[in-house]
């Protein structure tokens, strides 16, 4: 297990990467979340010009991050083996621009995971306040002061964000899947490594208590969806929906406790969690109970996880983090991501949960092969969450690329901790800050 983080731009690094040298890529690129919507002319220029980024016309928490150019996606395409998967995060209102760039570069869009979370805050313009401001009303009164503003009280311009899309793309196969696997060792997702964990032993006991003298047939348990039962000793088939803890809790409150009884049952469209088989088809299922969230992967996000391993780094204030001034009102507004008024050592604005990145990296991991390391490429490595997830998932070599020098000490501290003490990033690990020497890093 080894890793390296290059301090350069994605295009500059990929220019020296050999063709077809990586087995997969996992990345969290710029979403282009500024206020500017691309015009038709800008979209045409983006499609036709390989090195044209799509400008968002502004900053996101102090950073001017545009949608990567088609040329960037083409460079990634060249670096990946045929059949290699690329998994990228996106923004709910701009991920179409990312998928457009991927398609123009030659990737196939295979699926989109919906990552639901409960911690988002709306970033919006208040229609009533905008009307008062337009009427040159400079008063500090919080209620509308003009008739038109009063009519529009309670109207705003955006919804509360509660999901991020995670796009699954693939470089086309050289032929059929079997041929691609034999030649390049790529082309399929690691389903078993990404199954939804369940207490199979408990369910086996419940199965016996329901009147069965023995466990269900092992071959049926291991069968894929549509052939026997879907439950597997290693867990349920991974879904293209995943949740954080808050979203999972909200879903379970909404659905209540759901009970699946053992035996041969008819599959209906309303059944939760059991894919495969048409309406009315017979299938054997194991007994289980719980909230609906048990059928989806739950990413355990923690507040202190972002600073783990960074105890030796200085704390940056919220004002410095967001490009604001001390005392500015936006520092208390969660929609700017600034609500960390006490500051943070890891001040990257888009840190992803390690449990989620580990799950995604495991989904991409091919089986071991003699003499050839499994290599994952992580452009836009940020503060290292995707690299950490890859190391914890078992990738042999992880190569990150990060242009912004201010994030590199954070990345190296966090990834070094994951390399030397993987348990530090377990869901129930000790939450106290852990010191990692500044010089500690890893190279191939």
KABELCOR-V605725 format. One record per residue. SS is DSSP state (@ for helix, = for strand, . for the rest). NEAR is the number of other ideal C-beta (glycine too) atoms within 12 Angstrom. Layout:
ss & near
SS & NEAR
SS & NEAR
//
This chain:
ss & near
. & 24
= & 24
= & 40
= & 31
= & 41
= & 32
= & 22
. & 24
. & 25
@ & 37
@ & 28
@ & 18
@ & 28
@ & 34
. & 20
. & 18
. & 26
. & 15
. & 20
. & 24
. & 26
= & 46
= & 43
= & 46
= & 51
= & 51
= & 49
. & 42
. & 44
. & 39
. & 34
. & 37
. & 38
. & 27
. & 19
. & 20
. & 20
. & 28
. & 13
@ & 10
@ & 13
@ & 23
@ & 23
@ & 16
@ & 19
@ & 32
@ & 23
@ & 15
. & 20
. & 21
. & 21
. & 26
. & 32
= & 38
. & 28
. & 27
. & 20
. & 19
. & 22
= & 29
. & 33
. & 26
= & 28
. & 20
. & 31
. & 32
= & 42
. & 45
. & 35
@ & 34
@ & 27
@ & 42
@ & 43
@ & 28
@ & 33
@ & 46
@ & 34
@ & 28
@ & 37
= & 42
= & 36
= & 32
= & 36
= & 45
= & 44
= & 48
= & 50
= & 45
= & 38
. & 37
. & 32
. & 28
. & 25
. & 33
@ & 32
@ & 24
@ & 40
@ & 46
@ & 31
@ & 28
@ & 44
@ & 39
@ & 23
@ & 30
@ & 33
. & 23
= & 33
= & 23
= & 30
= & 29
= & 22
= & 27
= & 33
= & 25
= & 42
= & 35
. & 32
. & 25
. & 27
. & 25
. & 20
. & 18
. & 28
. & 22
. & 18
= & 22
@ & 22
@ & 29
@ & 30
@ & 21
@ & 23
@ & 27
@ & 18
@ & 17
. & 19
. & 10
. & 22
. & 11
. & 15
. & 9
. & 14
. & 13
. & 15
. & 25
. & 22
. & 22
@ & 14
@ & 19
@ & 26
@ & 20
@ & 14
. & 22
. & 21
. & 14
. & 19
= & 18
. & 17
. & 20
. & 15
. & 17
. & 26
. & 22
= & 28
= & 36
= & 31
= & 43
= & 41
= & 33
= & 40
= & 34
= & 36
. & 27
. & 24
. & 20
. & 15
. & 14
@ & 20
@ & 15
@ & 16
@ & 26
@ & 23
@ & 17
@ & 18
@ & 33
. & 30
. & 39
. & 33
. & 26
. & 31
. & 29
. & 24
@ & 22
@ & 27
@ & 34
. & 29
= & 33
. & 26
. & 30
. & 20
@ & 26
@ & 14
@ & 17
@ & 32
@ & 24
@ & 17
@ & 26
@ & 29
@ & 18
@ & 13
. & 21
. & 12
. & 19
. & 9
. & 10
. & 22
. & 30
. & 15
@ & 16
@ & 15
@ & 21
@ & 27
. & 23
. & 23
. & 22
. & 25
. & 17
. & 20
. & 26
. & 39
. & 37
. & 42
. & 30
. & 24
. & 20
. & 30
= & 38
. & 31
. & 33
. & 33
. & 26
= & 31
= & 38
= & 38
= & 31
@ & 26
@ & 22
@ & 33
@ & 31
@ & 20
@ & 21
@ & 30
@ & 25
@ & 15
@ & 15
@ & 22
. & 14
. & 16
= & 23
= & 22
= & 32
. & 20
. & 27
= & 18
= & 16
= & 22
= & 19
. & 26
. & 15
. & 13
. & 12
. & 25
. & 31
. & 35
. & 31
. & 25
. & 22
. & 26
. & 14
. & 14
. & 12
. & 21
= & 18
= & 31
= & 29
= & 35
. & 39
. & 30
= & 34
= & 23
= & 27
. & 25
@ & 31
@ & 34
@ & 30
@ & 35
. & 35
= & 39
= & 37
= & 37
. & 27
. & 30
. & 25
. & 18
. & 24
@ & 40
@ & 37
@ & 35
. & 41
. & 42
. & 36
. & 24
. & 23
. & 32
. & 19
. & 21
= & 27
. & 23
@ & 31
@ & 25
@ & 23
@ & 34
@ & 34
. & 24
. & 23
. & 15
. & 17
. & 12
. & 18
@ & 15
@ & 24
@ & 27
@ & 20
. & 21
@ & 20
@ & 28
@ & 29
. & 33
. & 33
. & 22
. & 31
. & 25
. & 17
. & 22
= & 32
. & 33
. & 40
. & 36
. & 39
. & 34
. & 30
. & 39
. & 42
. & 37
@ & 41
@ & 34
@ & 42
@ & 46
@ & 36
@ & 43
@ & 47
@ & 42
@ & 35
@ & 40
@ & 47
. & 39
. & 34
. & 18
. & 15
. & 17
. & 8
. & 8
. & 18
. & 24
. & 36
= & 37
= & 50
= & 48
= & 49
. & 42
. & 45
. & 47
. & 40
. & 43
. & 50
@ & 47
@ & 52
@ & 54
@ & 52
@ & 44
@ & 47
@ & 42
@ & 39
@ & 35
. & 25
. & 42
. & 26
= & 27
= & 47
= & 43
= & 47
= & 44
= & 37
. & 28
. & 27
@ & 15
@ & 23
@ & 38
@ & 30
@ & 33
@ & 43
@ & 44
@ & 38
@ & 39
@ & 51
@ & 49
@ & 38
@ & 40
@ & 42
@ & 32
@ & 24
. & 23
@ & 24
@ & 16
@ & 35
@ & 40
. & 20
. & 23
. & 12
. & 23
. & 18
. & 18
. & 12
. & 24
. & 29
. & 21
. & 32
. & 17
. & 18
. & 11
. & 23
. & 27
. & 26
. & 16
. & 16
//
